[in-house]
Amino acid sequence: MAKKQFDFIVFDWDGTLMDSTATIVKCIQASARDLGLPVPDERAAAFVIGLSLMDAMQAVMPDVDPKYYPKMIERYRYHYLAKDHELPLFPGVREMLAELSNEGYFLAVATGKSRVGLNRALHSANLLSSFDATRCADETFSKPHPAMLQELTRELGQDMKRTLMIGDTTHDLQMAANAGAASVAVEYGAHDASFLYEMAPMYSAKTVEELHVWLNQYA
């Protein structure tokens, strides 16, 4: 089958490939609780998923003394590392990635996770060899800055106009827009579908299965 629009597909990790949104929210809340700070509600905590940890803590707790942000990150990591090895991929992710790879697409991850965090996740999910390149928030600018996509396309010799970003947050979709890449949203992650629609993605998938079908037909 002839390739249609894209050569390069970049995935967000948390809430897009891995079912980690609820755990991340709980860990953000627990880090605030540990420090005796006001605990953000679920919606606020979910909204900052995908940002670098420092940007996320500043965004979710804008009114606290900045000295608390490094402590919140430390407590967040403590809680998250106790749970991250148990987190599953969304059903159908492994099969989708294998098929895309077999069809000759270049695949990458662009994530707000740290390099250590992503490597742990890739290792526990047994996906270390599934991606041609990966970029993390502690290696470059945090989303929605376009740097991750710019660096990934440069590293793999890809054309931004033939690059597709897939993610569950407005941060992902805004990064794609800022970089000049196309985007597809998934509605089963951190951000409400209504926020995602405002970013005008090419498509918005309610499940991994829907995403897989769309990619087969249109990517």
PEQUIWO-V511821 format. One record per residue. N is the residue number from 1. RES is the residue in three letters. PSI is psi as a letter, one per 40 degrees, with the letter a starting at -180 (none if undefined). Layout:
# PEQUIWO-V511821
N,RES,PSI ; N,RES,PSI
This chain:
# PEQUIWO-V511821
1,MET,h ; 2,ALA,i ; 3,LYS,i ; 4,LYS,c ; 5,GLN,d ; 6,PHE,i ; 7,ASP,d ; 8,PHE,h ; 9,ILE,h ; 10,VAL,h ; 11,PHE,h ; 12,ASP,i ; 13,TRP,c ; 14,ASP,h ; 15,GLY,e ; 16,THR,d ; 17,LEU,d ; 18,MET,h ; 19,ASP,g ; 20,SER,e ; 21,THR,d ; 22,ALA,d ; 23,THR,d ; 24,ILE,d ; 25,VAL,d ; 26,LYS,d ; 27,CYS,d ; 28,ILE,d ; 29,GLN,d ; 30,ALA,d ; 31,SER,d ; 32,ALA,d ; 33,ARG,d ; 34,ASP,d ; 35,LEU,e ; 36,GLY,f ; 37,LEU,i ; 38,PRO,h ; 39,VAL,h ; 40,PRO,i ; 41,ASP,i ; 42,GLU,d ; 43,ARG,d ; 44,ALA,d ; 45,ALA,d ; 46,ALA,d ; 47,PHE,d ; 48,VAL,e ; 49,ILE,h ; 50,GLY,d ; 51,LEU,i ; 52,SER,i ; 53,LEU,d ; 54,MET,d ; 55,ASP,d ; 56,ALA,d ; 57,MET,d ; 58,GLN,d ; 59,ALA,d ; 60,VAL,d ; 61,MET,g ; 62,PRO,e ; 63,ASP,e ; 64,VAL,i ; 65,ASP,h ; 66,PRO,d ; 67,LYS,e ; 68,TYR,e ; 69,TYR,d ; 70,PRO,d ; 71,LYS,d ; 72,MET,d ; 73,ILE,d ; 74,GLU,d ; 75,ARG,d ; 76,TYR,d ; 77,ARG,d ; 78,TYR,d ; 79,HIS,d ; 80,TYR,d ; 81,LEU,d ; 82,ALA,e ; 83,LYS,e ; 84,ASP,d ; 85,HIS,e ; 86,GLU,e ; 87,LEU,h ; 88,PRO,i ; 89,LEU,i ; 90,PHE,i ; 91,PRO,h ; 92,GLY,e ; 93,VAL,d ; 94,ARG,d ; 95,GLU,d ; 96,MET,d ; 97,LEU,d ; 98,ALA,d ; 99,GLU,d ; 100,LEU,d ; 101,SER,d ; 102,ASN,d ; 103,GLU,e ; 104,GLY,e ; 105,TYR,i ; 106,PHE,h ; 107,LEU,i ; 108,ALA,i ; 109,VAL,h ; 110,ALA,h ; 111,THR,i ; 112,GLY,e ; 113,LYS,i ; 114,SER,i ; 115,ARG,d ; 116,VAL,d ; 117,GLY,d ; 118,LEU,d ; 119,ASN,d ; 120,ARG,d ; 121,ALA,d ; 122,LEU,d ; 123,HIS,d ; 124,SER,d ; 125,ALA,e ; 126,ASN,f ; 127,LEU,e ; 128,LEU,d ; 129,SER,e ; 130,SER,e ; 131,PHE,i ; 132,ASP,d ; 133,ALA,i ; 134,THR,i ; 135,ARG,h ; 136,CYS,i ; 137,ALA,d ; 138,ASP,e ; 139,GLU,e ; 140,THR,a ; 141,PHE,i ; 142,SER,i ; 143,LYS,i ; 144,PRO,e ; 145,HIS,i ; 146,PRO,e ; 147,ALA,d ; 148,MET,d ; 149,LEU,d ; 150,GLN,d ; 151,GLU,d ; 152,LEU,d ; 153,THR,d ; 154,ARG,d ; 155,GLU,d ; 156,LEU,e ; 157,GLY,f ; 158,GLN,i ; 159,ASP,h ; 160,MET,d ; 161,LYS,e ; 162,ARG,f ; 163,THR,h ; 164,LEU,h ; 165,MET,h ; 166,ILE,h ; 167,GLY,i ; 168,ASP,e ; 169,THR,i ; 170,THR,d ; 171,HIS,d ; 172,ASP,d ; 173,LEU,d ; 174,GLN,d ; 175,MET,d ; 176,ALA,d ; 177,ALA,d ; 178,ASN,d ; 179,ALA,e ; 180,GLY,f ; 181,ALA,i ; 182,ALA,i ; 183,SER,i ; 184,VAL,h ; 185,ALA,i ; 186,VAL,h ; 187,GLU,e ; 188,TYR,e ; 189,GLY,b ; 190,ALA,d ; 191,HIS,i ; 192,ASP,i ; 193,ALA,d ; 194,SER,d ; 195,PHE,d ; 196,LEU,d ; 197,TYR,d ; 198,GLU,d ; 199,MET,e ; 200,ALA,f ; 201,PRO,i ; 202,MET,d ; 203,TYR,i ; 204,SER,h ; 205,ALA,h ; 206,LYS,e ; 207,THR,i ; 208,VAL,d ; 209,GLU,d ; 210,GLU,d ; 211,LEU,d ; 212,HIS,d ; 213,VAL,d ; 214,TRP,d ; 215,LEU,d ; 216,ASN,d ; 217,GLN,d ; 218,TYR,e ; 219,ALA,none
